[in-house]
Amino acid sequence: MRTLTPLILALLMTACQAPDPDHADRARSLATEAIIVDGHIDVPYRLGVWKEDVTTATYGGDFDYPRAMAGGLDAPFMSVYIPADLQGQAQRTRALADSLIDGVESIAEAAPDRFALARSVAEIRENHANGLISLPMGMENGAPIADDPESLSHFHARGIRYITLTHGRDNGLSDSSYDTTRTWNGLSPLGKRVVSQMNDLGIMVDISHLSDAAAQQVLELSTAPVIASHSSVRAFTPGWERNMDDELIRSLADHDGIIMINFGSSFLRSEYQELGGTVQDRIEREIAEAGLSGEEANRRRADLRRAAPIGTLADVVEHINHVRDLVGPEYIGLGSDYDGVFALPAGLQDVSTYPALIQALLDEGYSEADVRGILGENLLRVWSEVERVAAATR
């Protein structure tokens, strides 16, 4: 796509320093040995838009079995995403959530030699030992719970192990970082009760997408550590509340929670946000001008998107370094947002690329223990404590 070439070249000029070849083999080995947890992958909703079989190689998207195996991915949290425009419609939000959970279950049922559901830390470790990719689930947007508080136990029984309390608009639980209404000035009374109920059930509370006030209130109320399943650092995107500022990151760490770094280009630098929109508009215009639709349009879109990375792997490492320098590596995880964002950085464009990130961290001087923590053990530590707190209430 010639019109994008200057943009791509300009961005690639910022690529990370040449990797140390001595770390390449160790990075590949670590990708296999360590448990890699990704806090947020939007496979279920993606498959509702373009039906493909992710148990085999797919043409579109950022995730499928062969690429996950190549990257060493062990536990991608499948996002049960509820669009904000459905909020307030109890039957529709619950039905959509149930259908997306059904879709995740069908992946595991279709390929039991490749995938398995996972509802606990023990099951993640067991599946890893058996060579299976775990499919834990998190609900992105607690709208179904806001619409029907009695459904919280239902979704726990169905395997939901974290809930992002809101998404793009304020809902009945919480204010959103994207919304300016500030309906509740943080959490609603129901949202405060739901945080307590999630602690009792063993569901991790996810503060990604929340306003700063709501996130701080979660941290004050929760008796278990919480997560930010797919957020990055606001220092690189000043004024953008969707990313976390240093004060909130410190508070999260003080409560033994973790921030799981988002790979989406718009999360990495402010200047990438407008650029991403420009590139996406050009791609859609090219597809329209070619008169493409359906499968042909999907394939062309996938090709053009892959040819137009925005930012580099080094940008992601900068975010990780910032959190490490602020609070320490034990409070960092990975929440790529694969299949949920349009633009991704060069070097991290799908789930096959975790070894490249591992090598970059080794090049930066991270110890293997720290790398293992960032890849998954930090999240498993938090999840284990959430399980312990819930068990103590029974």
C-alpha positions in Angstrom: 0.0 0.0 0.0 2.2 2.8 -1.3 0.4 5.7 0.4 1.3 4.3 3.8 5.0 3.6 3.1 6.4 7.0 4.4 4.4 6.6 7.6 5.7 3.1 8.1 9.3 4.0 7.4 9.1 7.0 9.8 7.8 4.8 12.6 10.3 2.0 12.0 13.1 4.6 12.5 12.2 4.4 16.2 12.7 0.6 16.3 14.4 -0.9 19.3 18.1 -1.4 19.4 19.6 -4.4 17.7 18.7 -7.5 19.9 21.5 -9.5 21.5 21.7 -12.8 19.6 22.8 -14.5 22.8 19.4 -14.0 24.2 17.4 -15.4 21.2 17.6 -19.1 22.1 16.9 -18.4 25.7 13.9 -16.3 24.8 12.5 -19.1 22.7 13.1 -21.6 25.6 11.5 -19.3 28.1 8.4 -19.0 25.9 8.0 -22.7 26.1 9.0 -23.3 29.7 7.2 -20.4 31.3 3.4 -20.0 31.6 2.5 -17.0 29.4 -0.8 -15.4 30.5 -2.4 -12.7 28.3 -5.0 -10.7 30.2 -7.1 -9.7 27.3 -7.8 -11.2 23.9 -11.0 -10.4 22.0 -11.4 -13.7 20.1 -15.0 -14.4 21.0 -16.3 -11.1 19.6 -14.0 -11.2 16.6 -15.5 -14.6 15.6 -18.9 -13.1 15.7 -17.8 -10.6 13.0 -15.8 -13.0 10.9 -16.3 -16.7 11.5 -13.1 -18.6 11.4 -11.8 -21.8 13.1 -9.1 -20.7 15.5 -8.3 -24.3 16.3 -6.4 -24.2 13.0 -4.6 -21.5 11.1 -6.8 -18.5 10.3 -6.4 -15.7 7.7 -7.6 -12.9 9.9 -7.2 -11.7 13.4 -4.3 -11.9 15.8 -4.9 -15.3 17.4 -5.2 -18.9 16.3 -3.8 -22.2 17.6 -0.6 -22.4 15.4 0.4 -18.8 16.2 -0.3 -19.3 19.9 1.9 -22.4 19.9 4.6 -20.5 18.0 4.5 -17.8 20.7 4.3 -20.1 23.7 1.0 -18.6 24.8 -0.6 -20.7 27.6 -3.5 -18.8 29.0 -5.2 -16.1 26.9 -8.1 -14.6 28.8 -11.0 -14.8 26.3 -12.8 -11.4 26.5 -16.6 -11.7 26.9 -17.2 -8.2 25.5 -20.5 -6.4 26.0 -20.9 -3.2 23.9 -21.9 -0.1 25.8 -24.9 0.5 23.5 -26.6 -2.6 25.0 -26.4 -1.3 28.5 -29.7 -1.2 30.3 -31.1 -4.1 28.3 -31.0 -7.0 30.8 -32.1 -9.8 28.5 -29.8 -8.7 25.6 -26.7 -8.2 27.7 -27.1 -11.5 29.5 -27.9 -13.4 26.2 -24.9 -11.9 24.5 -22.6 -12.8 27.4 -23.9 -16.4 27.5 -23.5 -16.7 23.7 -19.9 -15.6 23.8 -19.2 -18.0 26.7 -20.8 -20.7 24.6 -18.4 -19.8 21.8 -15.4 -20.2 24.0 -16.6 -23.6 25.3 -17.1 -24.7 21.7 -13.5 -24.0 20.9 -12.4 -26.2 23.7 -14.9 -28.9 22.8 -13.9 -28.9 19.1 -10.2 -29.4 19.9 -9.7 -31.1 23.3 -6.2 -32.1 22.3 -5.3 -28.4 21.9 -7.5 -26.3 24.2 -9.1 -26.6 27.6 -11.2 -24.3 29.8 -9.6 -23.0 32.9 -11.5 -21.7 36.0 -8.6 -21.7 38.5 -4.9 -21.3 38.8 -4.6 -25.0 39.4 -6.3 -25.7 36.1 -3.9 -23.3 34.3 -0.9 -25.1 35.7 -2.4 -28.6 35.0 -3.3 -27.6 31.4 0.3 -26.3 30.9 1.7 -29.5 32.1 -0.5 -31.4 29.7 0.5 -29.3 26.7 -3.0 -27.6 26.4 -3.7 -23.9 25.9 -6.1 -22.8 28.6 -9.1 -20.6 27.9 -9.9 -18.6 31.0 -12.6 -16.0 30.6 -13.0 -12.4 31.7 -16.1 -10.2 31.1 -15.3 -6.8 29.5 -18.1 -4.5 30.7 -20.1 -5.5 33.8 -23.3 -4.3 32.1 -25.0 -7.7 32.5 -24.4 -7.5 36.2 -25.6 -3.9 36.4 -28.7 -4.9 34.6 -29.3 -8.0 36.7 -27.2 -8.2 39.9 -28.4 -11.8 40.5 -26.5 -12.9 37.4 -23.1 -12.5 39.1 -23.3 -16.0 40.5 -24.5 -17.3 37.2 -21.5 -15.9 35.3 -19.1 -17.2 38.0 -20.6 -20.6 37.6 -20.1 -20.3 33.8 -16.3 -19.6 34.3 -16.0 -15.8 34.3 -12.9 -15.1 36.5 -12.6 -11.3 36.1 -15.0 -8.5 35.3 -14.1 -5.1 33.8 -16.7 -3.1 35.7 -17.5 -0.8 32.8 -16.4 0.0 29.2 -16.9 3.0 27.0 -19.7 4.7 29.0 -20.8 4.9 32.6 -23.0 2.0 33.5 -24.9 0.9 36.6 -21.7 -0.1 38.4 -19.1 2.5 37.6 -18.0 5.6 35.7 -16.0 5.1 32.6 -12.7 6.7 31.7 -14.1 7.4 28.3 -17.2 9.2 29.6 -17.4 12.7 30.8 -20.8 12.4 32.5 -19.4 11.1 35.9 -22.7 9.7 36.8 -21.5 8.3 40.1 -18.3 10.2 40.8 -16.7 6.8 40.9 -18.6 3.6 41.8 -22.3 3.4 42.1 -23.8 1.9 45.4 -24.5 -1.3 43.4 -20.9 -1.2 42.1 -19.6 -1.1 45.6 -21.7 -4.1 46.6 -20.6 -6.0 43.5 -16.9 -5.5 44.3 -17.6 -7.1 47.7 -19.6 -9.9 46.1 -16.8 -10.5 43.6 -14.3 -10.9 46.4 -16.6 -13.4 48.0 -17.0 -15.4 44.8 -13.3 -15.3 43.7 -13.8 -13.1 40.7 -10.9 -10.7 40.0 -12.0 -7.0 39.8 -10.6 -5.4 36.7 -10.1 -1.6 36.8 -9.2 -1.1 33.1 -11.7 1.3 31.5 -12.7 2.8 34.9 -12.4 6.5 35.7 -9.6 7.3 38.2 -12.1 7.9 41.0 -13.8 4.6 40.4 -10.5 2.7 40.2 -9.3 4.3 43.5 -12.6 3.4 45.2 -12.2 -0.2 44.0 -8.7 -0.3 45.6 -10.1 1.1 48.9 -13.0 -1.4 49.0 -11.6 -4.6 47.7 -10.3 -7.1 50.2 -8.4 -9.0 47.4 -5.9 -7.6 45.0 -7.2 -6.3 41.7 -6.0 -6.1 38.1 -5.9 -3.8 35.2 -6.3 -6.4 32.5 -5.3 -4.3 29.5 -4.0 -0.9 30.3 -0.8 1.0 29.8 1.0 4.0 31.2 -0.5 7.5 31.0 2.9 9.2 31.1 3.2 8.3 27.4 -0.3 9.5 26.6 -0.8 12.6 28.8 -4.4 13.5 29.6 -5.8 10.1 28.3 -7.6 8.6 31.4 -7.9 5.2 29.7 -4.2 4.6 30.6 -3.1 4.6 34.2 -1.2 7.5 35.9 1.7 7.0 38.2 -0.4 7.6 41.4 -2.9 4.9 40.4 -0.1 2.4 39.4 1.4 3.0 42.9 -1.9 2.4 44.6 -2.5 -0.8 42.5 1.0 -2.1 43.6 0.4 -1.1 47.2 -2.6 -3.5 47.1 -0.5 -6.2 45.4 -2.4 -5.9 42.1 -0.9 -5.7 38.6 -1.1 -3.6 35.5 -1.2 -5.8 32.3 0.4 -3.7 29.5 -1.7 -3.2 26.4 0.1 -3.5 23.1 -2.4 -1.4 21.1 -0.7 1.4 19.3 -3.1 4.0 20.6 -2.1 3.0 24.2 1.6 3.5 23.5 2.0 7.1 22.4 -0.4 10.0 22.0 0.7 10.7 18.4 -0.2 7.1 17.4 -3.9 7.7 18.2 -4.6 10.1 15.4 -2.2 8.2 13.1 -4.1 5.0 13.7 -7.4 6.6 12.7 -5.8 8.0 9.5 -4.4 4.6 8.5 -7.7 2.9 9.3 -9.6 5.4 7.2 -7.3 4.9 4.3 -7.7 1.1 4.4 -11.5 1.4 4.5 -11.4 3.8 1.6 -9.2 1.5 -0.5 -11.6 -1.4 0.2 -14.6 0.7 -0.8 -12.9 1.9 -3.9 -12.1 -1.7 -4.9 -15.7 -2.6 -4.4 -14.9 -5.4 -2.0 -17.4 -6.9 0.5 -17.8 -10.0 2.7 -14.9 -12.4 2.7 -12.9 -10.5 0.1 -13.1 -7.3 2.1 -12.1 -9.1 5.3 -9.0 -10.6 3.7 -7.9 -7.3 2.1 -8.4 -5.5 5.4 -6.3 -8.1 7.2 -3.5 -7.8 4.6 -3.5 -4.0 4.7 -3.6 -3.9 8.5 -0.6 -6.3 8.8 1.3 -4.1 6.4 0.7 -1.0 8.5 2.2 -1.4 12.0 2.2 1.7 14.1 5.0 2.0 16.7 7.5 -0.7 17.7 8.1 -3.3 20.2 10.4 -0.8 21.9 7.4 1.3 22.8 5.9 -1.6 24.8 9.2 -2.2 26.5 9.2 1.5 27.5 5.9 1.1 29.3 7.1 -2.0 31.1 10.3 -0.2 32.1 8.3 2.7 33.4 6.2 0.5 35.7 9.3 -1.4 36.8 11.1 1.8 37.8 8.0 3.1 39.5 6.9 0.0 41.6 8.9 -3.0 40.5 8.6 -5.9 38.0 6.4 -8.0 40.2 3.4 -5.7 39.5 3.5 -6.1 35.7 1.7 -8.4 33.3 0.7 -8.6 29.7 -2.7 -7.7 28.3 -2.2 -7.3 24.6 -5.7 -6.5 23.5 -5.1 -8.7 20.4 -8.2 -8.9 18.2 -9.6 -5.9 20.1 -7.5 -3.0 18.6 -6.9 -1.9 15.0 -3.3 -0.9 15.1 -0.4 -2.8 16.7 3.4 -2.1 16.8 5.9 -3.7 14.5 7.3 -6.8 16.1 4.2 -7.6 18.2 1.4 -8.0 15.7 0.0 -11.3 16.8 0.3 -14.0 19.4 3.3 -15.6 17.8 5.5 -12.7 18.9 5.9 -13.1 22.6 9.4 -14.5 22.2 10.5 -11.2 20.6 9.2 -9.4 23.7 11.0 -11.9 26.0 14.3 -11.3 24.1 13.8 -7.5 24.4 13.3 -7.8 28.1 16.4 -10.0 28.5 18.3 -7.4 26.4 17.1 -4.8 28.8 18.7 -6.7 31.7 15.6 -8.2 33.3 16.3 -11.4 35.2 14.7 -14.6 34.0 12.7 -14.7 37.3 11.4 -11.2 36.5 10.5 -12.2 33.0 8.6 -15.2 34.2 6.7 -13.0 36.5 5.8 -10.5 33.8 4.8 -13.3 31.4 2.3 -14.9 33.8 3.4 -15.7 37.3 2.5 -12.2 38.6 -1.1 -12.7 37.4 -1.2 -16.2 38.8 0.0 -14.8 42.2 -2.8 -12.3 42.2 -5.4 -14.8 41.1 -4.3 -17.3 43.8 -4.8 -14.6 46.4 -8.2 -13.8 45.1 -9.0 -17.5 45.4 -7.7 -17.6 48.9 -9.8 -14.6 50.0 -12.9 -16.1 48.5 -12.2 -19.5 50.2 -11.8 -17.7 53.6 -15.3 -16.3 53.3 -17.1 -19.6 52.9 
